[in-house]
Amino acid sequence: MTENMSIDPQDPHGFDYLLGRDLGAIKGNYTYRCPVSKHYGFTYEDSFSHNAEDLLDPKSTLSQRYPQVSQVLRERLGVAFAKRNNEEYSRCNCQDNLGFRCDSEVFQKEGLTYYDDFIRLSAEGKTTAKAVCICPDLKERVQIYGFIGAGTFGATFIAREKGAPGVSLEDLEQFAIKSQVHTTRWMDRKKGYPPQMTPFREPNGDTRYIPEEALLLIYLDDSERFPRLDSVYTHGMLTAILMTPCVDPSSEAVSAIDESHFDRIKSKGAIPRIRKRYPLFPAFDGSHLMSDTKEPPVGEVEGCKIASQLLQAMIELADMSVCHADMSVTNYLMDQDLNVQLIDLGMTYFSLRKSGFMRNQNHFIPYHEYQMMPERAIELEKYDNWRDPCHDDVGIETIHLPMDERDICVWKYSTLVYGFLHGFWPWDEPEPVPSGLEWHARYNGPYNDPYYPVVKSRRKRMINEDAAINESLSQDCKDVLQATLSRDKSDRPSLEELSSFPWFSRWSAEEVESGRPLKRPFIKDFHDANREDGRKGFPWPSISLDQGMSVPVINSPIYNSSDSAGSSSVSSDYSTYSDESDDCEYEEAPPSQHEGGSSL
């Protein structure tokens, strides 16, 4: 049992004390015999992991009803397993007090982690804990040497394998580590949340529990548009997802991290905060395609390449009946040659039924105002008319607005495309503003927010005016933007319809003139004696050397084969994804007589 630790939650340095006890790393695994809670509000009908297990069995009723999805999943998993040579994905071998691994069924159904200790930490403390409290097996395998960033639920670090003395850094394998809080299925069930950990049958036949994000990456293993999963380490209150890094070839990395220096600091006092322990390693996400001068940072051909690859990523998810729920400017990364990878699959939607993607409540956060939809702006305008001025210190994030999550995803995608083709967001004022008056990153949502007047003006333009489109763009490009950003949602194309627009084939027919714009240099002072050319750091491999697009073809014997790598257009003919008028999202095979025609 862990010792009782009392701490003032208001103490900004309180996390130092907790981390000084190696929170989660030493005492993190403990299993209680917890009774199953009766308060359980989640159903598995629209759970990807639950349905994938049935869809992998070609003889199951679900596979016979949805043969296209079944075939996609079986082919993709077969390709992923063929590369593993029976190597397991979930690798933490640490056991709890009763001898169970954290990824075991017993621990997931009856155990809980020290989450209550973790939530006491400050924001800085949580990020630091996600680096120092990961599985000891992972610490022995890799060395974290850079901090990429932290989101709502996880923090991402750059790491490399630990090589033998004298081995050149260029020869060591590089990884991105996404470390996030681990809650067991018992803990999620008690609160009525969708389970974070899902069962997965390893190539060797063992059943382990891994995050659903990692499960999705396994099925996307052969795609160039997503990171490739290496392994998962679930230990105590943290789970770490090890994957290929979407890093830049020109980025310079710190050659050596003196861990003994931090051990000395730790023995004398508080653990240093993460930004002092590891240098910031930049992730070149979509925000680097936005311009302070509100000028387009890339040409139309380059923008077409980015848009086409993002669209390809969305189609590859749709082939599995999955929709990305957080399509934002920070959730796609680019290398120097503008090859794109979509990241952060921790928030997704899945359903085999068209109605399964419908939501009556529309949720929105203020710093995503750039992706505001006209129909939501109309509803908020109604709230604005009868709001009580006495409560202007609060904002409205959830409203009643029935929407299809797939339509929201396409809308968010269209705002991203508009942004990097113009240098500013749709319905924004095109004139540059002083950096101190740029409101997108500063607006917090309340009605009394100092930036609310400019937000309200933008929403009114969105309601009453069409988005202004740069006249220098080609007509094919204008057609895409005008259709996807239509104020009437009935005029907007579905994902399948959007993939048939001819503009998306343009970038492969013309030479891409330039790569990603250089917005800010990344320079670190460090020493690397192994470099013979006198340069600092080492060149990073590009995430893709192939300029072509690889689109899944259901009739191909191997998913995403090399024969399709040169395909340039994203057409619905290449995808199993389909928008049918009935409630079934995929072509449904007619039931045989002995099945009785049962449906979900």
N, C-alpha and C positions, 0 to 999 in steps of 0.2 A: 504493500500500500504506500501511496505517496504521503509525504509529510504535509501537514496543513500549513498553508502559507497565507498570511493575511497581508493585504496591500491596499493602499489608498488608490482607488481608481482615478482620482484627480491628479495624482502625482505623475508629472510628465516623464520622470525617470524611473517609474515603478517597474517598467519592463526590464530594466537592467538587472534588477534583483531576481526576477523570474528566469531570465535567460542565463544568469549566472549559475543556476541550478541545472542547466542543460535540460530545460523543459522539453519534454517530448522525445528527446534522444535516448535518455537512460530510463526514465520512468514512464514512457509514453504508452506502453502496451499493458492493458489490464482488462480482463474480462469479468463482467458481473453477470450473474444469472438473472437477466432482466425479464420481467413478465411482458408479454406482448400487449401493447397499448390497444384499447378499444377505439381510440380516437384516430381514425385513419381515413383520410379524405382523398386518397390518390387511387386511380384505377389504371390498370395496365393496358387498356384497349388501345391507347395511343402512345405506347412506350416502344421505342425502337428496339432496345435490347430484348424485351420480352417477345416481341413479334419476330425478331430476326432468328431466334432459336427455332421457331416453327417453320419459318420460310426457308431455312437451310435444309430441311427435310423435304425432298421432292415428293414424298408420298403423303405429306400432311394435307389436311383439308385446306389450310390457309395457302399453301403453295399451289394447290390445284385451282384455287379461286384467283390467285394473283401470280400467274406463272412468270410474268416478265420481271417483277421485283425479285422473285425467288431465284431466277436464273442470274440476275445481276449480282445478288449477294453471294451466291455459290461460286460464281466465276471469280469475283474479286477476292473472296476469302481464300480460294484455291491458289491464286497468284501470290497472295501474301504469305501463305504457309509454305509455298514452294521455295521461297527465299530464306526461310528460317532454319531449315534443316533440323526440325524438332526442337529448336531453341525456344524456351518459354518467354513470354512477355513480362509477366509479373514475377519479380525476382527477389523481393525482400524476404530473407529467411529468418528474420528475428521473430521470436515467439513471445507470447504473453505469459503471465504467471501460471496459466493452465496448460501451456504447451501448444497453443494455437497461433498460427500466423494471422496477421491482420487482414489478409486477403482470403481467409478461409470462411466457409459458410457458417461455422459456429460463431466466430468472432463477429461477423456481420449481422447475424440474427440475434445475438445475445449480448454483444459487447458495446461499450461506449468509450470514447476517448476523452482526454482532458480538455475538452472544448471550453469549459467554464474558466479555466485558467488562461486559456489563449485569448478570449475576448476581453480580458482585463487589460491587455497590452494596448499601448498607444498605436497610432498608425505606423510610426517608425518601428515600434517594437514588433508588430505583426510581420512587417517585411523582413526584419532581421531574423526573426524566429524561423521564417520559411527558408532561410539559407543555412542556419546553424543547427537546426533540429531535424534535418532530413535523415533518412536511413543511414546507419553506419556503413552498411554494405556499399551504398552509393558513394559515400565519402571516400571509401577505399579505392573505388574505381575511377572517379573523376576528380578534377580540381576546378572549383568555381573561381573564375578570375574577373568576371564583369557582371554588372547589374544592368539589365535591359530596361525593366520598368515594372510597375505594379498596377493591377487593376482592382476591380471591386472584390474579387474572390481570390485571385492568385498573384504571385510575383514570378517574374521570369528572369533567369540568369544565364550567362554564357559560361560554358565549361569545356574542358578538354580532358581526354583520358590521361591517366598518369603513366608516363612512359619510363623506361629504364634510364638511368643517368647517362647523359651524353646524347640522347636521342633528340634530333632536331624537332622543334615545335611544328614545323611544316608537315612532319610525318605523323603527328598525333591526330586522332579523330576528334572532331569538334561536335558539341551538343548544345542545344537549348534545353534548359530545365524549367518547366512550369511547376512551381510548388504551390499547393493550395491546401486549404483546411479539409481534413478528412472527417466526414461524419458517417457512421455506420448505418446500415439499413434499419436497425432498431431505432436509432436516434431520429432518422428521417420519418419513419413510420409513426413515431410518437407525436411528431409535430404535424403530420399530414402532408409532408413535402414529398415531391417525387424523389425516388432514391438516387443518390449520387453514385453509388457503387452498383455495378451490374454484373451478373454472372457471365463468365466467358470460358469456353472449353479450349484449353491450350492445345497446341499441336501435338503434345504428348498424351492428350486425353484427360489431363487433370482439369478440374473446374476451379477457377480463381475468380475473385471479384476485383474489377478494375473500374475506373471512372468511365462514364459513357463517352466522354470526349475521346479517350484513348481507344475505345471500341470503334468509334467512327473512323479514326485515323487508320486502324487496321484494315477496314474495308476500302479505304482510299489510298492504300499503300503504293499502288502503281500509278498514281496520279502525280503529275508535276505541279499541280495547282495547290497542293497542300503539303505541309511538313510530313516527313516519314517518321513513324513511331519506331523507336528503338526498344524501349522497355518502360515499365512502371514499377515504382518502389512505394508501397503503402506501409507506413510505419507510424504507429501511434496516432497523433492528431494531424499528421500531414501525409499527403500523397504527392509524389513527384513524378511527372511525366517527362521522360527523356526522349527527345526528338531531334531531327536534323535542324540546324540553325538556318534561319533565313537572314544571312548576314551579307555584308557588302565586301567585295573583293578588295577595295581600297582602304577598308577600315584597319586601323592599327591597334593591336591588342597588347596589353601589358604582358611582358614575357615571363615574369615570375612574380608570384605572390608569396611573401614571406609569412607563412602561417605561424611560425614560431613567434614572430613579432606580436601577433594577436593573442597567442597563448600567454605571452608575458603580460600583455595588457589585461587579459582576463584574470590572471592570478592576482593582479594587484587591484583590480576594481571592475568597473562595468565593461561589458562587451561593447566595442565600438559600433556605432550605428552603421547601417548597411552602406550608405553613400560614402562613408569614410573608409570602410573596409574594402570595398570593391569599386573600381572606377566605373563611371557610367558608360555603357556601351550602347551606341545609338541604334535604334531600329528604324530603318528608313520606311516609314509607313506612308499612307496617303496624305498626311498633313504636309509632307515635303513637296507635294504637287500644288499646294495653295500659295498664292503670292500676296505679299504685303502691298504691292503696287496694283493688285487686281488686274494683272496681265497674265495671259495664259502661259504657264511655264513650259508646256510641251506643245508640239505641233499636232495637227489633227491626226496624222498617220500614227505618231507615237501614242496619242490618246486612244486611237482605235485599237492599238495592240493591247493596252491596259484594259480597256473596256471588254474586249473580246475574251481575254483570259479570265477576267472576273466572271463574265457570263458563263464561260466554260465550267468554272468552279461551281457556280450555282446549279448548272445542269447536272453535273456529276453527283451533287447532293440530291437533286430532284429524282434522279434515277433510282435512288434508294427511298424515295418518298420522304425526304428530309428537307427542311427549310431552315436556313440560317436566320436566327432571330436577332442578331446584333450586327447587321451589315453597316459598319461605320468606317469613318476615315482612318481610324487607328487599327482596324482589324484586317488590313491587307498590307503586305510588305512587297518591296521591289528590290531587285538587284540592279547593278549598273546598267544592264541591258534591258531594263523594264520588264523582266520576267516576273510575274506576279504569283504570290501565294496567299491564299485566304486562311486566316488563322482564327483562333478562339471559337472552337466548336462546343464550348461549355453551355451555350444557350442556343438550342435548336428546337424545332417542332417536327413531329413525325405523326403521320396518319396514313392509313390505307383508304380512308374515306374522305371525300371532298369536304364534308361537313366537319371533319375532325380538325381542320385548320381554322375554323371560325371561332372568334372570340367576341363576346359581348362587351367586355371591358377593354378599353384602350389605355395602355400605360405609356407614359412619356416622361422623359427627364429633361430638365432645362438645358443642359449643355448639348443636347441633340436638337436644339431649335432649328439648326440648319436643315434638318430632315422633316420639319413640320409638314403635315399634309393639309390641303385645302379643307377637306371635310372636318378635320379636327379643329382647324382655325375657326371655322364657322361655329362649331359647338362652343369653343372657348369665348367667342364673341357674345354668344347668348349668356354665358355665365357672367361676362363682364358687365352686361346691362343691368343685372339685378343683384350684383354682389354687395355685401355689407362693407362699407369703408372701414368699419371698426376691425375688420379681419384682413386688412391688406398686407399683413405680415406673413400670410400663408400663401402657398401656391397650389394650383390644381394639377395633379399629375395623372389621376385616373378619372375617366369619364365614361359614360355609357355610349359606346359607338361600335356597333357590330362591324367587324372587319375580318377579312381573310388574311391570315398571317403571310401567305405567299404574295399577296398583292402589296402588303407593306414592305416585304423584302425587295420586290421589284422597284417600288417607289424609292426606297433608300438607295438602291443601286443607281437609279437614274440621277439622284442628287449628286452622287459621287462623280459620275461621268460628266455632268454639267460643270461641277466644280473644277476638275482638272482641265477642262476644255476652255474655261473662262477665267480661272484664277480667283473666282468668288462663287458664292452659293446662289442658287436660283432665288429671285426676288430680292436679293440684296441690292443696295445702291452700288452702282459700278464705280463711283469715285472713291479713290483711296481716302482713308481716314487716319489720323494720328494713332500710333500704337496704343496710347492710353485710352482711346475712345473705341477700340475694337471690342464689341460687346459679346461676341459669340462665346468666348471663353470665360466671361465674367458674369453673365446673366444667371441668376440663381432661382428665378421662378416666381417669387412673391410679387404682388401687384405694386407694392411700394418700392420695388427694386429700381434703382436710378436708371437702369437701361430698359425698363418696361415700355416707355413711350416709343422708342425706336423699334422694339419687338412688336408692339401693337401696330405700328405703321406698316411693317413688313407683312404682318398677317392680313391686313386690309388689302394690300396689293395682291397678295396671294388669292384672296377671295374674288377680287374684282378685275384683275388683269392677268393676261397670259405671261408666262416667263419670257423675258427678253432673250433672244438667241443671237449670238454673234453672226453677222451677215457674211463674214468671210468663210464660214464653214460650208462644206459641201451640202448639196440638197439631201443626199442620203443621210448625212449626220443630222441635219435639221429634222428629218422625218423621225429619227429615233427619239430625239429630245422632245419634239412637239407631241409625240404619241405618249411617251412615258410620263411626261410632266403635265398632261392634260388636267385641267381643273375638274373635269367630269370623269369620275372614276370608271364609268361604263365605257369610256373611249380609250382607256389605257389597255395595252396589250398584256396578255399573260406571258409567263416565261417561255412557253412553247412558241407563241406568236412572235415574241421579241427575237427569238433565236433565228427566225427566218428573214430578218431585215438584211438587205444586201450590204449595208455599211460595214458589218463586222468582218467581211472578207477583204476589206480594202488594204489593211496593213500588210498582209502577206503578198499582195500584188504589187506593192510599192516598197522601195527600200526605206527602212527606218533610218532617218537622218541622224538622230542623236539618242543618247541614253538618258538616264535620269538626271535632272538638273542638279547641280551642286549648290545646295542651299547653305550648308554650314560645314566647315571642315572638321574632321575628327582627328585630333592630334594629341598624342600622349607621349610624355617623356619617360623613356625606359631604356634599358640596355638589353641587347640580345647578341651575345658573342657568336652565335651560330650563323649569323648572316654574313655571307662572303661579299655581297655587293654593297655593304655599308649602309643599307637601308634599315630603318627601324621596323619592327613588327614582321608580319609575314602576309603574303597575299592570301585572301580567302577564296575558296572555290565558289563559283557562281551556282545559284540554285538550279540553273538549267543552262545547258549549252545549246540546246535545240531551240531554234526560233519558231518552230512550227507548233501547231496545236494538236494535242492528242485527245480525241473525243471517243468515249466508249461506244463500241458497236456491239449490239446484243448478239448479232449473228456470227461475230468473230469467235473462233475457238478459244482464244485467249483475250481477256479483257485488256483494252488499251494496248494492242499489239504495236510493234514497230512499224507495221505497214500503214497504220493510221496516223503516224506521227507527223506526216507532212500535210495532213488535212488542214485547210485554211478557213473553212467556213463553219459556223456553228449552226447547223440546221437541225430541225426537229427530226429529220430522217435518221440522224445519227444517235438518237436517244430513245430510250424506252419511255421517257416522260411524256405524259399526254394529259390534256385538259378535256375531259368528257363532260357532257351536260348533266349526266346523272351523278349520283353520290359516290360512285366508285372512282377513285383517282386513277386507277390503272385498268387496262383491259381485263375484264373478269371472264375467266373461262366458264362456260355453262356447267352447272353442277350435274354430276352423274345421278342416276335414279336412286342409287342406294344412299346418296348423301342427303337426300330430302330437301336440297336447296336452302340449307340454313345459311344465314348471313350474320355478319357482325352486328 
